[in-house]
Amino acid sequence: MSGTLYIVATPIGNLEDITLRAIKVLTEADIILAEDTRVTMKLLASLNSKIKSQNAKLISYHQHSSESRKLEILNYLSEGKNIALVTDAGTPGISDPGNELIAFLFENDPQIRFVPVPGASAIITALSIAGFDVNRFVFIGFMPKKKKEKLLNWLKEGKVTFAYYDSPHRIIKNLSEIEKIFGRDAKIFIARELTKFYETLYRGSVQEVSEMLQKTSIKGEIVVVVSK
């Protein structure tokens, strides 16, 4: 009988945001697949007071993992092992190579049981405090480096709020592209380092927020929400 793959969401910053169910799954799993084993080891160490015993085998799985690693994971599941898939922060499979592994396993062993263990998500967290109409929204992952104008024009025509991940060295340039298509008065919300000590929120027109960011040192993980 094939094993179970648990897709486990982990904290996006504050380690207290992990769920009781996630702790239980990480406690009982035979194997934990980690994007970066060092990051996951720190998380497990922080849970020592909550975990009575942690004997799971820790294996790396990331965007550069080989096909042989996928086959190794498939074999473990075929042997009946229960595996927990985690990313460094947030929900696996969302702008994360976990979706490729899941697709591979679906196609190669229909007996595998897949169980989502929901939790923190930077995108949903940002949308919840943006104060925009998010009854409908589009998530585009990371802003592409090429064909950006075509994508932004499509989003403008759709008249729907959209959100994406950005990096400190690209955020100003991307905001300039947004301003070019949506206009300087377009309303945006930016969340930096969500749930962490240096969490910072910016809200206003794209011009105002861009000016604020240019006056500070931009570091950490960034989520951008653009109102329809």
KELUM-116513 format. One record per residue (C-alpha): x negated, y negated, z negated; residue number from 1. Coordinates in pm, 1 decimal. Layout:
// KELUM-116513
> X,Y,Z,NUM
...
// end
This chain:
// KELUM-116513
> 0.0,0.0,0.0,1
> -139.6,-338.8,99.7,2
> -214.3,-604.0,-158.6,3
> -79.0,-955.1,-201.3,4
> -229.4,-1284.7,-89.4,5
> -133.3,-1570.7,-320.5,6
> -172.4,-1919.7,-173.4,7
> -246.5,-2116.2,-489.9,8
> -234.4,-2494.4,-517.8,9
> -496.3,-2644.7,-749.9,10
> -525.5,-2996.7,-898.6,11
> -613.1,-3283.2,-663.1,12
> -801.1,-3460.5,-941.4,13
> -672.7,-3434.4,-1296.5,14
> -730.0,-3073.3,-1401.2,15
> -422.4,-3082.4,-1626.9,16
> -203.3,-3082.6,-1316.0,17
> -250.1,-2710.0,-1261.2,18
> 69.3,-2508.0,-1307.4,19
> 124.7,-2228.1,-1558.6,20
> 201.1,-1995.2,-1269.6,21
> -128.1,-2080.9,-1096.9,22
> -316.2,-2002.8,-1416.9,23
> -139.7,-1667.0,-1441.8,24
> -221.3,-1575.7,-1080.9,25
> -586.2,-1678.2,-1115.1,26
> -604.7,-1471.0,-1432.3,27
> -463.9,-1155.1,-1275.5,28
> -615.1,-1169.7,-925.2,29
> -874.8,-913.4,-821.7,30
> -1042.2,-1164.4,-589.0,31
> -1037.3,-1542.8,-559.6,32
> -1113.8,-1695.2,-219.8,33
> -1264.9,-2039.6,-272.2,34
> -1350.4,-2317.2,-28.0,35
> -1650.3,-2400.7,-249.0,36
> -1721.3,-2145.5,-522.4,37
> -1900.1,-2408.0,-733.1,38
> -1588.9,-2627.1,-744.6,39
> -1365.2,-2330.8,-828.4,40
> -1602.7,-2213.4,-1101.4,41
> -1568.2,-2554.5,-1267.2,42
> -1190.3,-2525.0,-1252.5,43
> -1198.8,-2176.4,-1404.1,44
> -1437.3,-2295.0,-1674.8,45
> -1193.6,-2573.1,-1766.9,46
> -921.8,-2310.8,-1811.9,47
> -1118.5,-2095.7,-2056.2,48
> -885.3,-2181.9,-2343.1,49
> -583.6,-2076.6,-2133.9,50
> -730.4,-1767.5,-1969.6,51
> -780.9,-1465.7,-2192.7,52
> -997.7,-1283.9,-1939.2,53
> -1125.9,-1376.6,-1595.7,54
> -1281.5,-1087.8,-1410.0,55
> -1191.3,-1179.1,-1053.4,56
> -1455.0,-1155.8,-783.6,57
> -1524.7,-1501.1,-637.7,58
> -1575.6,-1513.2,-258.8,59
> -1623.3,-1818.8,-37.3,60
> -1384.0,-1886.1,249.5,61
> -1409.4,-2216.5,439.2,62
> -1394.5,-2367.9,788.2,63
> -1730.2,-2217.6,883.6,64
> -1652.5,-1864.0,765.3,65
> -1716.2,-1592.8,1023.4,66
> -1475.9,-1340.4,1173.5,67
> -1650.6,-1075.5,965.7,68
> -1540.0,-1256.6,649.2,69
> -1178.2,-1246.2,770.7,70
> -1214.6,-872.3,834.4,71
> -1365.3,-828.2,487.7,72
> -1063.0,-1000.9,334.2,73
> -827.0,-790.9,546.4,74
> -997.7,-474.3,421.3,75
> -964.6,-581.4,59.4,76
> -592.5,-640.3,106.2,77
> -553.9,-308.6,290.0,78
> -709.1,-142.7,-15.6,79
> -434.3,-293.3,-231.9,80
> -636.1,-577.9,-383.4,81
> -449.7,-888.5,-495.6,82
> -619.0,-1206.2,-373.0,83
> -573.8,-1572.2,-466.4,84
> -661.7,-1826.5,-198.7,85
> -756.1,-2172.9,-328.8,86
> -900.1,-2487.7,-177.4,87
> -1121.7,-2742.2,-353.3,88
> -818.9,-2959.1,-430.3,89
> -450.0,-2938.6,-346.8,90
> -260.3,-2684.5,-140.8,91
> -443.0,-2437.2,87.0,92
> -345.1,-2444.6,453.6,93
> -271.4,-2819.0,461.0,94
> -551.8,-2975.9,667.6,95
> -744.9,-2671.4,552.2,96
> -872.1,-2351.9,725.2,97
> -653.4,-2137.8,501.6,98
> -384.5,-2152.1,771.4,99
> -617.1,-1973.2,1014.9,100
> -678.9,-1693.1,766.4,101
> -307.8,-1653.1,697.2,102
> -231.7,-1632.8,1071.8,103
> -505.9,-1370.9,1116.5,104
> -371.3,-1157.8,832.2,105
> -10.1,-1186.8,951.3,106
> -113.3,-1059.0,1293.5,107
> -330.0,-771.4,1168.6,108
> -135.1,-622.9,878.0,109
> 242.8,-677.7,852.8,110
> 242.8,-494.9,519.2,111
> 54.9,-771.8,340.0,112
> 271.7,-972.1,100.7,113
> 224.1,-1348.6,110.5,114
> 324.4,-1549.8,-197.3,115
> 301.0,-1930.8,-216.7,116
> 221.9,-2076.2,-558.5,117
> 311.3,-2445.8,-514.6,118
> 155.7,-2735.9,-695.2,119
> -31.1,-3058.2,-631.9,120
> -44.5,-3219.2,-286.9,121
> -214.0,-3552.3,-221.8,122
> 25.8,-3636.2,61.8,123
> 342.8,-3570.6,-139.8,124
> 195.3,-3751.2,-440.8,125
> 123.6,-4061.0,-230.8,126
> 465.4,-4056.5,-64.8,127
> 633.3,-4033.8,-405.4,128
> 489.2,-4368.5,-517.8,129
> 469.8,-4558.6,-188.6,130
> 816.1,-4708.0,-224.9,131
> 891.9,-4653.4,144.6,132
> 1177.4,-4467.8,311.5,133
> 1037.7,-4115.0,329.4,134
> 1358.7,-3921.4,388.9,135
> 1184.5,-3843.6,716.7,136
> 810.1,-3870.7,765.8,137
> 530.2,-3744.6,988.6,138
> 204.7,-3609.4,847.4,139
> -81.3,-3617.8,1097.0,140
> -363.2,-3473.7,884.4,141
> -681.4,-3673.6,942.8,142
> -665.2,-3961.1,1190.3,143
> -821.5,-3830.7,1513.5,144
> -1138.1,-3992.0,1647.0,145
> -1016.8,-3973.2,2007.6,146
> -683.8,-4058.9,2176.6,147
> -588.3,-4259.2,1867.9,148
> -398.7,-4526.4,2061.8,149
> -175.8,-4269.1,2230.5,150
> -86.7,-4112.1,1894.2,151
> -15.1,-4446.8,1727.8,152
> 209.7,-4557.6,2014.1,153
> 402.1,-4229.6,1983.4,154
> 445.2,-4286.5,1609.6,155
> 562.8,-4642.9,1666.1,156
> 823.5,-4528.7,1917.8,157
> 949.8,-4268.4,1669.3,158
> 1020.4,-4539.1,1409.6,159
> 937.5,-4303.9,1124.2,160
> 708.2,-4337.8,822.7,161
> 380.6,-4151.9,872.0,162
> 94.4,-4050.3,647.0,163
> -259.9,-3929.4,692.9,164
> -590.3,-3862.7,519.5,165
> -880.5,-4100.7,572.3,166
> -1244.8,-4138.1,473.6,167
> -1429.3,-4440.8,328.6,168
> -1644.7,-4495.2,638.2,169
> -1349.0,-4488.0,882.8,170
> -1064.7,-4653.5,691.5,171
> -1128.9,-5014.3,799.5,172
> -1161.0,-4923.0,1166.5,173
> -843.8,-4713.2,1152.0,174
> -649.4,-4993.4,985.5,175
> -765.0,-5224.5,1263.9,176
> -623.4,-4979.6,1519.9,177
> -293.8,-4961.2,1328.6,178
> -273.4,-5340.8,1313.2,179
> -329.7,-5358.1,1689.6,180
> -33.5,-5127.3,1760.8,181
> 206.9,-5202.6,1474.4,182
> 122.6,-5569.0,1413.4,183
> -45.6,-5744.7,1122.7,184
> 274.5,-5742.6,911.8,185
> 324.0,-5365.7,920.8,186
> 374.2,-5237.2,565.4,187
> 123.5,-4983.9,438.9,188
> 36.4,-4807.6,115.8,189
> -305.4,-4667.3,33.8,190
> -388.5,-4434.3,-254.7,191
> -754.6,-4375.6,-338.5,192
> -879.7,-4102.9,-574.1,193
> -528.6,-3993.7,-675.8,194
> -494.6,-3864.4,-1034.8,195
> -864.5,-3929.1,-1100.2,196
> -1025.9,-4181.7,-1336.9,197
> -1078.5,-4439.8,-1061.2,198
> -734.0,-4400.7,-903.3,199
> -651.5,-4719.7,-710.6,200
> -333.7,-4813.6,-523.5,201
> -292.0,-5078.9,-255.1,202
> 37.7,-5195.5,-104.8,203
> 121.3,-5475.5,136.7,204
> 83.6,-5568.4,501.7,205
> -188.5,-5393.8,698.5,206
> -377.6,-5724.1,715.7,207
> -352.1,-5783.7,339.2,208
> -459.8,-5433.1,244.6,209
> -746.2,-5436.6,493.2,210
> -874.5,-5762.9,343.4,211
> -850.6,-5618.2,-8.4,212
> -1048.1,-5309.8,89.7,213
> -1320.0,-5514.3,258.2,214
> -1382.1,-5695.2,-70.7,215
> -1454.0,-5376.5,-262.3,216
> -1674.0,-5070.0,-242.6,217
> -1467.5,-4798.7,-75.1,218
> -1537.2,-4452.3,-212.0,219
> -1353.5,-4125.4,-262.9,220
> -1057.3,-3954.4,-102.3,221
> -791.4,-4170.0,63.3,222
> -428.1,-4123.0,163.1,223
> -262.5,-4379.6,390.6,224
> 114.6,-4423.0,431.9,225
> 252.5,-4651.7,703.9,226
> 616.3,-4759.2,673.2,227
> 846.0,-4723.2,972.2,228
// end
